[in-house]
Amino acid sequence: MPSNAGRHRRPDGAPPYGLTLVELVVGLVMLGLFSAAAYPVFSGMLARQQVMLAADRLAMSLALARASALSRRIEVTLQPLPGEATLSPGWQLVTAGAGAERPEVLSVVEPGMPCLSVTLRQAARGANVLKFLPVGYSRSEQGGFQAATFTLGCRGAQRQVRLGAQGRIRLCTPGRDADCEATESSEPP
């Protein structure tokens, strides 16, 4: 008696339909191994994309703050969200509005990335606040020009948003761009 006597054959004499249980298990194991090998690469790529997106959003917020200060001839402040001490959960742009007791919110940005960290280094020591005067320059509380470097990071991926004292915004990646340092020191840029 042939070994495949119990199996049904297609009418044209070809082998039976479908897969055996062993073939299915081997295929699933191989799929699992490939997925496990690809996860670190995919995770790193996703972190880089999230950091790039958040850095772009921060650069656009800085450009909007400067443009609003210039066009409306008012002081615009980039600051953490209400109740937050850092810019990591998000930031907002506010103006003096009708008075200091009632600021007007121009924009709110919440990146929604749990691993995102945003640190601000600036020439003037202070909180995570950056002010643009009606002339478009960022200024310190002491009245001098203020340059700032925002470092955004997520699972080892980093990107910097640099603001020059006269308002020029520049994006760079530490380790890839020549003049973009990866240090986390508290020295001014």
Z-matrix of the N, CA and C atoms (Angstrom, degrees):
N
C 1 1.448
C 2 1.525 1 108.39
N 3 1.344 2 119.06 1 131.16
C 4 1.457 3 121.97 2 -179.53
C 5 1.516 4 111.05 3 -66.01
N 6 1.365 5 115.08 4 155.20
C 7 1.465 6 120.57 5 -176.21
C 8 1.521 7 113.12 6 -69.53
N 9 1.308 8 118.64 7 -21.87
C 10 1.459 9 120.05 8 -178.87
C 11 1.526 10 111.56 9 -107.65
N 12 1.318 11 116.76 10 27.43
C 13 1.454 12 121.13 11 -177.40
C 14 1.523 13 111.69 12 -65.76
N 15 1.329 14 117.62 13 -31.21
C 16 1.465 15 120.86 14 -179.07
C 17 1.516 16 113.28 15 -81.11
N 18 1.308 17 118.28 16 -10.71
C 19 1.465 18 122.13 17 -178.19
C 20 1.521 19 110.18 18 -88.86
N 21 1.312 20 113.87 19 147.69
C 22 1.460 21 118.94 20 176.26
C 23 1.518 22 108.67 21 -86.53
N 24 1.296 23 115.94 22 138.64
C 25 1.452 24 120.75 23 179.02
C 26 1.524 25 108.93 24 -110.19
N 27 1.330 26 113.19 25 150.65
C 28 1.458 27 118.03 26 175.29
C 29 1.525 28 108.26 27 -68.42
N 30 1.315 29 116.51 28 159.55
C 31 1.474 30 119.18 29 -177.06
C 32 1.523 31 114.24 30 -59.14
N 33 1.336 32 118.55 31 -30.00
C 34 1.467 33 119.85 32 -177.40
C 35 1.519 34 112.63 33 -85.08
N 36 1.324 35 118.56 34 4.73
C 37 1.450 36 121.94 35 177.87
C 38 1.511 37 114.69 36 86.94
N 39 1.360 38 118.00 37 4.89
C 40 1.468 39 122.16 38 179.19
C 41 1.524 40 109.29 39 -72.50
N 42 1.355 41 116.91 40 163.81
C 43 1.465 42 119.91 41 179.19
C 44 1.530 43 111.22 42 -59.44
N 45 1.334 44 118.22 43 167.20
C 46 1.464 45 122.01 44 -176.33
C 47 1.530 46 112.23 45 -65.75
N 48 1.350 47 115.48 46 159.85
C 49 1.463 48 122.30 47 177.79
C 50 1.526 49 110.98 48 -69.32
N 51 1.369 50 117.67 49 157.78
C 52 1.452 51 122.51 50 168.49
C 53 1.510 52 115.08 51 78.35
N 54 1.313 53 113.77 52 -171.40
C 55 1.459 54 122.48 53 -177.58
C 56 1.515 55 109.93 54 -118.11
N 57 1.305 56 115.68 55 153.08
C 58 1.457 57 118.98 56 173.48
C 59 1.521 58 108.37 57 -81.03
N 60 1.281 59 116.74 58 165.10
C 61 1.472 60 121.40 59 -179.81
C 62 1.527 61 110.69 60 -61.60
N 63 1.309 62 118.25 61 -38.15
C 64 1.456 63 121.65 62 179.87
C 65 1.528 64 110.56 63 -64.75
N 66 1.323 65 117.24 64 -44.20
C 67 1.462 66 120.48 65 178.29
C 68 1.527 67 111.32 66 -62.38
N 69 1.306 68 117.17 67 -40.16
C 70 1.457 69 121.94 68 179.17
C 71 1.528 70 111.00 69 -65.11
N 72 1.324 71 118.09 70 -44.29
C 73 1.469 72 122.17 71 179.25
C 74 1.525 73 110.34 72 -64.91
N 75 1.313 74 118.76 73 -42.78
C 76 1.461 75 121.89 74 179.31
C 77 1.529 76 109.66 75 -62.62
N 78 1.330 77 117.20 76 -42.25
C 79 1.460 78 120.55 77 177.61
C 80 1.519 79 112.29 78 -62.43
N 81 1.319 80 117.74 79 -42.01
C 82 1.469 81 121.54 80 178.54
C 83 1.529 82 112.02 81 -66.78
N 84 1.317 83 117.23 82 -38.78
C 85 1.467 84 120.85 83 177.57
C 86 1.531 85 109.97 84 -64.15
N 87 1.318 86 116.82 85 -43.27
C 88 1.470 87 119.85 86 178.98
C 89 1.528 88 110.55 87 -64.52
N 90 1.314 89 117.39 88 -40.79
C 91 1.461 90 121.22 89 177.22
C 92 1.531 91 110.54 90 -61.76
N 93 1.319 92 117.27 91 -41.38
C 94 1.465 93 121.17 92 177.38
C 95 1.518 94 112.09 93 -63.48
N 96 1.327 95 117.76 94 -42.17
C 97 1.463 96 121.30 95 179.33
C 98 1.527 97 111.51 96 -65.10
N 99 1.321 98 117.10 97 -42.78
C 100 1.469 99 120.17 98 178.09
C 101 1.527 100 111.08 99 -65.17
N 102 1.317 101 116.62 100 -39.50
C 103 1.473 102 120.07 101 178.40
C 104 1.518 103 111.04 102 -64.82
N 105 1.327 104 117.46 103 -42.49
C 106 1.463 105 121.09 104 179.41
C 107 1.525 106 111.21 105 -64.87
N 108 1.313 107 117.15 106 -36.14
C 109 1.469 108 120.28 107 178.76
C 110 1.525 109 111.32 108 -72.00
N 111 1.321 110 118.23 109 -32.07
C 112 1.466 111 121.46 110 -176.97
C 113 1.527 112 112.73 111 -84.95
N 114 1.329 113 118.92 112 -17.95
C 115 1.464 114 120.95 113 -175.46
C 116 1.531 115 113.82 114 -58.02
N 117 1.344 116 120.72 115 -48.46
C 118 1.471 117 118.94 116 180.00
C 119 1.525 118 112.94 117 -60.57
N 120 1.311 119 117.32 118 -37.98
C 121 1.458 120 120.61 119 179.21
C 122 1.526 121 109.66 120 -66.21
N 123 1.317 122 116.99 121 -45.84
C 124 1.463 123 121.41 122 -179.76
C 125 1.527 124 110.67 123 -65.17
N 126 1.325 125 117.82 124 -41.19
C 127 1.464 126 121.76 125 179.89
C 128 1.528 127 111.03 126 -63.29
N 129 1.320 128 117.88 127 -43.08
C 130 1.462 129 121.46 128 177.58
C 131 1.516 130 112.15 129 -65.19
N 132 1.324 131 116.64 130 -40.02
C 133 1.456 132 120.96 131 178.30
C 134 1.530 133 110.55 132 -65.26
N 135 1.321 134 117.36 133 -40.34
C 136 1.455 135 121.49 134 178.72
C 137 1.529 136 110.90 135 -65.80
N 138 1.330 137 117.64 136 -40.91
C 139 1.472 138 121.11 137 177.96
C 140 1.528 139 110.59 138 -63.60
N 141 1.338 140 117.76 139 -42.88
C 142 1.473 141 120.66 140 177.81
C 143 1.528 142 111.15 141 -61.25
N 144 1.319 143 116.74 142 -42.36
C 145 1.460 144 120.07 143 179.93
C 146 1.525 145 111.53 144 -65.74
N 147 1.331 146 116.92 145 -39.76
C 148 1.462 147 120.37 146 178.93
C 149 1.524 148 111.33 147 -65.56
N 150 1.331 149 117.10 148 -41.46
C 151 1.463 150 120.78 149 179.12
C 152 1.532 151 110.04 150 -66.58
N 153 1.324 152 117.76 151 -40.93
C 154 1.463 153 120.47 152 178.65
C 155 1.535 154 110.48 153 -63.68
N 156 1.321 155 117.11 154 -41.30
C 157 1.465 156 120.65 155 179.12
C 158 1.528 157 110.78 156 -64.52
N 159 1.330 158 116.85 157 -45.39
C 160 1.470 159 120.06 158 179.78
C 161 1.526 160 111.04 159 -64.91
N 162 1.335 161 117.98 160 -38.64
C 163 1.471 162 121.17 161 178.35
C 164 1.524 163 110.53 162 -65.57
N 165 1.317 164 117.02 163 -40.19
C 166 1.467 165 119.89 164 177.22
C 167 1.525 166 110.87 165 -63.82
N 168 1.326 167 116.43 166 -40.92
C 169 1.470 168 120.00 167 179.13
C 170 1.526 169 111.13 168 -65.99
N 171 1.329 170 116.88 169 -37.26
C 172 1.462 171 120.12 170 178.01
C 173 1.530 172 110.54 171 -68.19
N 174 1.320 173 117.23 172 -42.67
C 175 1.472 174 120.55 173 178.28
C 176 1.530 175 110.37 174 -61.59
N 177 1.324 176 117.31 175 -40.74
C 178 1.464 177 120.49 176 178.11
C 179 1.527 178 110.83 177 -67.04
N 180 1.321 179 117.93 178 -35.97
C 181 1.469 180 120.80 179 176.78
C 182 1.522 181 110.80 180 -64.55
N 183 1.347 182 116.43 181 -41.58
C 184 1.465 183 119.88 182 177.47
C 185 1.529 184 111.21 183 -64.06
N 186 1.332 185 116.42 184 -41.64
C 187 1.468 186 120.04 185 178.24
C 188 1.530 187 110.57 186 -64.40
N 189 1.332 188 117.48 187 -40.57
C 190 1.464 189 120.91 188 178.04
C 191 1.529 190 110.91 189 -65.18
N 192 1.331 191 116.87 190 -41.07
C 193 1.471 192 120.41 191 178.88
C 194 1.524 193 110.54 192 -61.45
N 195 1.312 194 116.68 193 -45.19
C 196 1.474 195 120.46 194 -179.74
C 197 1.523 196 110.95 195 -65.63
N 198 1.330 197 116.62 196 -46.22
C 199 1.462 198 120.18 197 -179.68
C 200 1.526 199 111.64 198 -63.59
N 201 1.327 200 117.09 199 -39.79
C 202 1.467 201 120.55 200 178.73
C 203 1.522 202 111.07 201 -66.12
N 204 1.329 203 116.42 202 -40.85
C 205 1.464 204 119.80 203 178.43
C 206 1.529 205 110.57 204 -62.29
N 207 1.317 206 116.57 205 -42.59
C 208 1.471 207 121.00 206 179.94
C 209 1.528 208 111.98 207 -67.89
N 210 1.319 209 116.99 208 -48.79
C 211 1.460 210 119.85 209 -173.43
C 212 1.527 211 113.15 210 -73.98
N 213 1.335 212 117.07 211 -35.44
C 214 1.465 213 119.66 212 -178.10
C 215 1.529 214 112.71 213 -95.28
N 216 1.326 215 115.77 214 -7.41
C 217 1.471 216 122.71 215 -178.81
C 218 1.531 217 111.91 216 54.31
N 219 1.340 218 113.47 217 50.23
C 220 1.465 219 120.76 218 177.72
C 221 1.518 220 108.67 219 -136.54
N 222 1.300 221 116.48 220 165.24
C 223 1.467 222 121.85 221 175.87
C 224 1.519 223 108.59 222 -82.51
N 225 1.332 224 116.61 223 131.18
C 226 1.463 225 122.64 224 178.53
C 227 1.524 226 107.68 225 -120.13
N 228 1.321 227 115.87 226 133.90
C 229 1.466 228 121.55 227 -176.77
C 230 1.520 229 110.33 228 -118.50
N 231 1.335 230 115.95 229 131.48
C 232 1.458 231 122.07 230 169.77
C 233 1.523 232 105.46 231 -95.55
N 234 1.327 233 117.14 232 123.62
C 235 1.466 234 120.84 233 -175.68
C 236 1.522 235 110.26 234 -146.04
N 237 1.346 236 117.18 235 164.98
C 238 1.466 237 119.74 236 177.06
C 239 1.526 238 111.11 237 -63.47
N 240 1.312 239 115.34 238 161.53
C 241 1.462 240 120.41 239 176.38
C 242 1.530 241 109.74 240 -62.53
N 243 1.326 242 118.50 241 155.20
C 244 1.472 243 120.52 242 179.41
C 245 1.532 244 111.28 243 -55.86
N 246 1.313 245 115.39 244 132.75
C 247 1.459 246 121.35 245 179.85
C 248 1.518 247 114.75 246 84.73
N 249 1.306 248 118.70 247 -2.15
C 250 1.463 249 122.68 248 180.00
C 251 1.521 250 110.14 249 -108.54
N 252 1.328 251 116.64 250 148.09
C 253 1.465 252 121.32 251 -179.86
C 254 1.531 253 112.16 252 -96.25
N 255 1.332 254 117.15 253 -23.04
C 256 1.466 255 120.84 254 -177.55
C 257 1.527 256 110.10 255 -122.70
N 258 1.325 257 114.86 256 172.91
C 259 1.455 258 121.07 257 178.94
C 260 1.531 259 112.78 258 -88.27
N 261 1.324 260 118.11 259 -3.03
C 262 1.462 261 121.25 260 -176.11
C 263 1.529 262 113.91 261 -58.75
N 264 1.344 263 119.88 262 -44.44
C 265 1.475 264 118.51 263 178.54
C 266 1.526 265 113.31 264 -73.93
N 267 1.332 266 117.47 265 -18.43
C 268 1.454 267 121.63 266 -179.67
C 269 1.514 268 111.04 267 151.26
N 270 1.328 269 115.48 268 -179.92
C 271 1.461 270 120.22 269 -178.24
C 272 1.521 271 108.82 270 -149.16
N 273 1.302 272 114.55 271 167.35
C 274 1.457 273 120.53 272 177.55
C 275 1.521 274 110.18 273 -141.25
N 276 1.331 275 114.78 274 155.10
C 277 1.464 276 121.64 275 174.34
C 278 1.518 277 106.80 276 -107.62
N 279 1.332 278 116.30 277 126.26
C 280 1.464 279 120.69 278 179.83
C 281 1.525 280 109.53 279 -129.09
N 282 1.323 281 115.05 280 153.34
C 283 1.462 282 121.80 281 174.92
C 284 1.517 283 107.71 282 -118.96
N 285 1.306 284 115.41 283 170.65
C 286 1.457 285 119.68 284 177.96
C 287 1.526 286 111.02 285 -66.64
N 288 1.319 287 119.04 286 -23.27
C 289 1.457 288 122.94 287 177.33
C 290 1.511 289 111.85 288 60.21
N 291 1.328 290 116.22 289 -133.35
C 292 1.464 291 121.48 290 -178.99
C 293 1.513 292 111.42 291 -81.04
N 294 1.301 293 117.69 292 -6.55
C 295 1.457 294 121.48 293 -179.71
C 296 1.515 295 109.79 294 167.52
N 297 1.318 296 116.55 295 168.62
C 298 1.463 297 121.01 296 -178.17
C 299 1.521 298 111.70 297 -65.37
N 300 1.331 299 118.00 298 -26.96
C 301 1.459 300 120.44 299 -178.39
C 302 1.530 301 112.39 300 -78.35
N 303 1.333 302 118.17 301 -16.54
C 304 1.465 303 121.22 302 -179.01
C 305 1.525 304 110.45 303 -133.59
N 306 1.342 305 117.91 304 82.45
C 307 1.462 306 119.06 305 -178.85
C 308 1.531 307 111.24 306 -71.72
N 309 1.323 308 115.41 307 150.75
C 310 1.459 309 121.98 308 177.01
C 311 1.529 310 107.95 309 -98.94
N 312 1.312 311 116.52 310 126.41
C 313 1.460 312 121.59 311 179.94
C 314 1.527 313 108.48 312 -87.59
N 315 1.327 314 116.41 313 121.09
C 316 1.468 315 122.07 314 178.43
C 317 1.518 316 111.99 315 -87.51
N 318 1.318 317 116.53 316 -40.10
C 319 1.454 318 120.97 317 -173.75
C 320 1.527 319 109.55 318 -156.41
N 321 1.322 320 116.28 319 144.61
C 322 1.468 321 122.71 320 174.87
C 323 1.523 322 107.02 321 -128.30
N 324 1.319 323 116.84 322 129.21
C 325 1.463 324 121.82 323 178.76
C 326 1.525 325 107.96 324 -123.49
N 327 1.336 326 115.50 325 122.09
C 328 1.460 327 122.14 326 175.42
C 329 1.527 328 107.10 327 -122.68
N 330 1.332 329 118.04 328 100.76
C 331 1.464 330 120.03 329 -176.36
C 332 1.530 331 114.11 330 -60.60
N 333 1.331 332 118.13 331 -29.17
C 334 1.456 333 120.28 332 177.83
C 335 1.515 334 114.09 333 69.19
N 336 1.320 335 117.25 334 29.43
C 337 1.464 336 121.88 335 179.31
C 338 1.525 337 107.83 336 -114.22
N 339 1.326 338 118.27 337 109.43
C 340 1.461 339 119.83 338 -175.60
C 341 1.522 340 114.60 339 -61.77
N 342 1.326 341 118.23 340 -27.41
C 343 1.460 342 119.44 341 -177.66
C 344 1.527 343 112.73 342 -88.98
N 345 1.327 344 118.29 343 -6.46
C 346 1.464 345 121.37 344 -174.74
C 347 1.521 346 111.63 345 -70.07
N 348 1.334 347 115.27 346 132.27
C 349 1.461 348 120.81 347 172.02
C 350 1.522 349 107.77 348 -124.72
N 351 1.333 350 115.23 349 135.15
C 352 1.456 351 121.72 350 179.82
C 353 1.519 352 107.25 351 -124.01
N 354 1.335 353 116.28 352 119.33
C 355 1.462 354 120.38 353 176.36
C 356 1.523 355 108.38 354 -116.31
N 357 1.313 356 114.98 355 145.11
C 358 1.459 357 121.35 356 -177.53
C 359 1.513 358 108.63 357 -118.47
N 360 1.328 359 115.49 358 122.26
C 361 1.466 360 121.92 359 170.92
C 362 1.507 361 106.09 360 -110.61
N 363 1.315 362 116.61 361 130.78
C 364 1.456 363 119.68 362 179.93
C 365 1.513 364 110.46 363 -139.23
N 366 1.318 365 115.33 364 159.69
C 367 1.465 366 121.34 365 -177.90
C 368 1.520 367 110.67 366 -63.16
N 369 1.307 368 117.09 367 -35.48
C 370 1.466 369 121.15 368 177.58
C 371 1.520 370 108.04 369 -99.68
N 372 1.305 371 117.00 370 127.67
C 373 1.461 372 120.99 371 179.25
C 374 1.522 373 109.33 372 -68.54
N 375 1.298 374 115.77 373 141.10
C 376 1.453 375 118.71 374 178.66
C 377 1.504 376 110.56 375 171.74
N 378 1.308 377 114.85 376 -164.44
C 379 1.451 378 121.53 377 -178.90
C 380 1.532 379 109.82 378 -76.05
N 381 1.303 380 116.10 379 -173.99
C 382 1.455 381 121.91 380 178.54
C 383 1.528 382 109.70 381 -83.72
N 384 1.318 383 116.38 382 56.91
C 385 1.461 384 122.95 383 -177.50
C 386 1.522 385 108.43 384 -128.93
N 387 1.320 386 116.15 385 139.41
C 388 1.449 387 122.00 386 178.47
C 389 1.526 388 107.32 387 -133.32
N 390 1.334 389 116.89 388 127.52
C 391 1.463 390 121.41 389 -176.36
C 392 1.522 391 111.04 390 -112.88
N 393 1.325 392 115.07 391 138.77
C 394 1.457 393 122.22 392 172.90
C 395 1.521 394 107.79 393 -111.97
N 396 1.321 395 115.92 394 128.11
C 397 1.460 396 121.25 395 178.72
C 398 1.521 397 110.04 396 -83.82
N 399 1.324 398 118.07 397 166.11
C 400 1.465 399 121.17 398 -179.96
C 401 1.531 400 114.42 399 -57.84
N 402 1.318 401 118.69 400 -17.30
C 403 1.466 402 120.93 401 177.04
C 404 1.528 403 111.90 402 -86.40
N 405 1.346 404 118.14 403 -3.17
C 406 1.456 405 122.49 404 176.29
C 407 1.509 406 115.83 405 94.20
N 408 1.319 407 118.49 406 -3.21
C 409 1.462 408 121.02 407 179.61
C 410 1.518 409 109.63 408 -93.62
N 411 1.331 410 115.29 409 150.09
C 412 1.462 411 118.91 410 172.01
C 413 1.528 412 106.79 411 -86.63
N 414 1.292 413 115.53 412 136.98
C 415 1.466 414 120.87 413 -176.75
C 416 1.517 415 110.47 414 -128.35
N 417 1.325 416 114.62 415 151.63
C 418 1.461 417 120.23 416 174.98
C 419 1.519 418 109.00 417 -87.57
N 420 1.302 419 116.07 418 171.19
C 421 1.466 420 120.80 419 178.42
C 422 1.531 421 110.97 420 -64.61
N 423 1.341 422 117.56 421 -24.88
C 424 1.461 423 121.33 422 179.71
C 425 1.524 424 111.80 423 -83.58
N 426 1.335 425 118.58 424 -4.79
C 427 1.448 426 121.67 425 176.14
C 428 1.508 427 115.37 426 99.66
N 429 1.322 428 119.51 427 -6.76
C 430 1.458 429 121.29 428 -179.08
C 431 1.520 430 111.86 429 -86.55
N 432 1.333 431 115.89 430 167.00
C 433 1.459 432 119.94 431 175.35
C 434 1.510 433 109.25 432 -60.46
N 435 1.307 434 116.32 433 149.66
C 436 1.455 435 120.03 434 -177.85
C 437 1.525 436 109.70 435 -128.28
N 438 1.310 437 117.15 436 120.21
C 439 1.460 438 122.05 437 173.13
C 440 1.524 439 107.01 438 -102.22
N 441 1.304 440 116.10 439 150.58
C 442 1.462 441 119.72 440 -177.33
C 443 1.521 442 110.07 441 -144.64
N 444 1.328 443 115.46 442 149.17
C 445 1.457 444 122.20 443 173.59
C 446 1.517 445 107.82 444 -127.36
N 447 1.322 446 116.00 445 122.07
C 448 1.453 447 122.45 446 175.00
C 449 1.518 448 106.97 447 -99.82
N 450 1.319 449 117.26 448 126.65
C 451 1.457 450 121.15 449 175.96
C 452 1.514 451 107.81 450 -110.38
N 453 1.316 452 116.13 451 121.61
C 454 1.449 453 122.58 452 179.88
C 455 1.516 454 108.30 453 -109.02
N 456 1.322 455 117.79 454 135.70
C 457 1.452 456 121.45 455 -178.49
C 458 1.508 457 112.57 456 -144.81
N 459 1.331 458 115.04 457 153.43
C 460 1.462 459 122.45 458 176.88
C 461 1.520 460 107.64 459 -159.59
N 462 1.305 461 118.24 460 117.18
C 463 1.474 462 124.62 461 178.50
C 464 1.529 463 113.24 462 45.95
N 465 1.323 464 116.56 463 48.53
C 466 1.454 465 121.33 464 175.94
C 467 1.518 466 115.18 465 90.06
N 468 1.311 467 118.77 466 -17.55
C 469 1.466 468 121.59 467 177.25
C 470 1.526 469 108.39 468 -83.59
N 471 1.330 470 117.14 469 135.61
C 472 1.466 471 121.37 470 -179.03
C 473 1.516 472 110.90 471 -132.83
N 474 1.330 473 113.86 472 151.51
C 475 1.465 474 122.08 473 173.98
C 476 1.519 475 106.46 474 -150.43
N 477 1.316 476 116.57 475 145.46
C 478 1.464 477 120.77 476 179.28
C 479 1.521 478 110.29 477 -118.04
N 480 1.334 479 114.11 478 143.09
C 481 1.458 480 122.23 479 171.42
C 482 1.514 481 104.63 480 -115.66
N 483 1.336 482 116.38 481 118.33
C 484 1.459 483 121.54 482 -177.71
C 485 1.512 484 110.20 483 -110.27
N 486 1.312 485 114.88 484 131.85
C 487 1.449 486 121.52 485 178.73
C 488 1.515 487 107.91 486 -115.08
N 489 1.325 488 116.43 487 118.92
C 490 1.454 489 121.18 488 177.07
C 491 1.520 490 110.53 489 -75.99
N 492 1.314 491 116.38 490 162.76
C 493 1.465 492 121.17 491 -177.41
C 494 1.521 493 112.55 492 -61.33
N 495 1.325 494 118.29 493 -28.86
C 496 1.466 495 120.95 494 179.34
C 497 1.523 496 112.70 495 -93.84
N 498 1.321 497 118.17 496 5.95
C 499 1.452 498 121.17 497 174.05
C 500 1.514 499 116.67 498 104.87
N 501 1.319 500 118.64 499 1.45
C 502 1.465 501 121.07 500 179.44
C 503 1.527 502 109.90 501 -72.21
N 504 1.332 503 116.20 502 130.82
C 505 1.468 504 122.28 503 -178.67
C 506 1.520 505 108.12 504 -108.39
N 507 1.329 506 115.51 505 133.40
C 508 1.460 507 121.32 506 -178.23
C 509 1.515 508 109.07 507 -137.71
N 510 1.322 509 117.62 508 137.45
C 511 1.465 510 123.08 509 176.01
C 512 1.519 511 108.80 510 -107.87
N 513 1.326 512 116.99 511 139.56
C 514 1.462 513 120.55 512 176.92
C 515 1.523 514 109.74 513 -150.04
N 516 1.327 515 115.40 514 161.59
C 517 1.459 516 122.10 515 -179.89
C 518 1.523 517 109.10 516 -116.66
N 519 1.350 518 118.23 517 118.75
C 520 1.469 519 120.24 518 177.75
C 521 1.527 520 111.03 519 -59.88
N 522 1.326 521 115.30 520 138.25
C 523 1.455 522 120.86 521 179.90
C 524 1.519 523 113.69 522 88.17
N 525 1.309 524 117.37 523 -19.94
C 526 1.463 525 121.06 524 179.01
C 527 1.520 526 111.32 525 -109.12
N 528 1.321 527 117.11 526 -42.99
C 529 1.464 528 121.58 527 179.53
C 530 1.522 529 108.83 528 -91.60
N 531 1.322 530 116.49 529 138.57
C 532 1.463 531 122.35 530 -171.60
C 533 1.528 532 113.69 531 -59.83
N 534 1.317 533 118.72 532 -42.86
C 535 1.467 534 120.26 533 -175.04
C 536 1.529 535 112.92 534 -104.05
N 537 1.301 536 116.59 535 30.43
C 538 1.465 537 121.87 536 -178.84
C 539 1.520 538 108.06 537 -118.12
N 540 1.318 539 116.97 538 101.79
C 541 1.464 540 119.49 539 -175.15
C 542 1.511 541 111.08 540 -83.57
N 543 1.325 542 116.42 541 152.91
C 544 1.459 543 122.45 542 -177.91
C 545 1.513 544 112.91 543 -102.44
N 546 1.318 545 117.72 544 11.51
C 547 1.465 546 119.19 545 -177.19
C 548 1.513 547 110.40 546 -74.49
N 549 1.312 548 115.00 547 150.14
C 550 1.452 549 122.27 548 178.76
C 551 1.524 550 110.35 549 -108.06
N 552 1.314 551 117.32 550 30.90
C 553 1.463 552 119.87 551 -178.09
C 554 1.505 553 110.37 552 -75.64
N 555 1.325 554 116.77 553 169.80
C 556 1.458 555 120.99 554 -179.27
C 557 1.530 556 111.51 555 -99.95
N 558 1.327 557 116.98 556 15.81
C 559 1.457 558 120.82 557 178.23
C 560 1.527 559 109.84 558 -74.39
N 561 1.328 560 117.30 559 151.18
C 562 1.464 561 118.72 560 176.59
C 563 1.514 562 111.02 561 -66.94
N 564 1.347 563 117.78 562 156.18
C 565 1.462 564 120.92 563 -177.41
C 566 1.516 565 112.05 564 -68.23
